[in-house]
Amino acid sequence: MKKPYPILENILITDVAAEGKALARVGDMVVFVPYVVPGDVVDIQLTKKKKNYAEGRAVAFKKYSDKRCEPFCSHFGVCGGCKWQQLPYTEQIAYKRQQVIDNLTRIGHLELPEVAETLGSENTERYRNKLEYTFSNKAWLTFEQMNLPDEDKPHNALGFHIPGMFDKVLHIENCYLQDSLSDEIRNAVHKYCQDNNLTYFDLRNQNGLMRNLIVRISATTAEVMVIVAFYEKSDKIEPLLQFLADKFPQITSLLYVINGKANDTLFDQDIKVFKGKDHIIETMENLRFKIGPKSFYQTNSRQAYRLYSVVREFASLNKDELVYDLYTGTGTIANFVAGKCKKVIGIEYVPEAIEDAKINAAFNNLDNTLFFAGDMKDILTDEFIASHGRPDVIITDPPRAGMHADVIKTILNAAPKRIVYVSCNPATQARDLADLCVNYKIEAVQPVDMFPHTHHVENVVLLVCIDLAEFIESPSNSRIFPLQLNTQKW
């Protein structure tokens, strides 16, 4: 039998770390611990031990940090989300700024201007416009539930997957991530299913009727989309959908899908309208975005506006300039900046996203956008640029893995005057910036918090061609790039 790891006593937590954890230093070893904050003094039960680091959990608090606050959610520490609830929000955004600085300097070895304070989210609760819940006949039991008699223990759950437990779901009573209407809809569906003996999905055995529930609520128009995913056809589907339509007249788009695949993804599924429209609308300034059941849209609508305003300000566009928007997704940034430039060319890997981008451009009567679908490294070539024109500005918002080396090479060959690099992963952003900075200088860095109470941070960096940067800094030219966010109501 394997000998259990030791308990480390009276350990001071000194800093935050990746993935929402904090860290302590014990001799030469770094120990990563979740759900604690700098300043806590705890006993740590080690769960993993390597040569230079270990992982563990706090089993006793000897002293609470002055930085600590009371978590507001009853599911905190169990569902796996919102791991920074015990940190005041001012501390969260300060640590996110430091995370950006650490990544850019330690990984990229980059020279930085003064990094701006993180743009915090106006709403730190109920800020998401989309949540997806999972039905499961294998409910994750809390300690209190495990002590109940067997006949009283719940088996069905509608909520979130437990981290590391692909078939276990924690039943959610109240979630502070989305408007309270989402709680009302989810709880009503769960009660209806329980009262009418609708079977919940068994992920291991691949059976059961109820599979997923997706709720999208527009932050700007209050339109509501609900998608119910079933595993198989049944005469019980229509009564459930009619119940939803009758109980919640706020739902403007009630959709359903029969998904008999082994996974939950819906991109290849035929989603049908039961009642209302097949989309909802979000607005941003004078633009309207049509969002279907498969569309991507930033999940924090109001903070997305602030993020895109930073991008547009950094791009410093004029009506004569050509913009390339790389990894354009559904074209939200491309359409947002189109009114400030001559033309925008957007490139994205996912064909369905490009179709959404085209729809939204037409929806807003934009005639200066052009979109292409395909692998970035295959489309963005020297030949493509020779055909469509050399960009004055490149905006790039790659996935967490960052940009392919061939894409960076093509960007350097294109030699735009300015590059605006948006990233959800400052670590891979740092790597890419190091490669770009052979010809570019970093002029501005702006972290943006899209996901309060998590460790995630979005970061926007402005790079200026070195020749242009020297021109900007010369005594005879006073041009700078101040961040002056548009404060217009949207």
Buried (B, 14 or more C-beta within 10 A) or exposed (E): EEEEBEEBEEBBBBBBBEEBBBBBEBEEBBBBBBBBBBBBBBBBBBEEEEEEBBBBBBEEEEEBBEBBEEBEBBBBBBBBBBBBBBBBBEBBBBBBBBBBBBBBBEBBEBEBEEBBEBBBBEBBBBBBBBBBBBBBBBBBBBEEEEEEEEEEEEEBBBBBBBEEEEBBBBBBEEBBBBBEBBBBBBBBBBEBBEEEEBBBBBBEEEEBBBBBBBBBBBBBEEBBBBBBBBBBEBEBBEEBBEBBBEBBEEBBBBBBBBBEEEEBEBEEBEBEEBBBBEBBBBBBBEBBBBBBBBBBBBBBBBBBBBBBBBBBBBBBBEEEBBBBBBBBBBBBBBBBBBBBBBBBBBBBBBEBBBBBBBBBBEBBEBEBBBBBBBEBBEBBBEEBBEEBBEBBBBBBBBEEEBBBEBBBBBBBEBBBBBBBBBBBBBBBBBBBBBBBBEBBBBBBBBBBBBBBBBBBBBBBBBBBBEEBBEEBEEEEEEEEBEBEEEEEEB
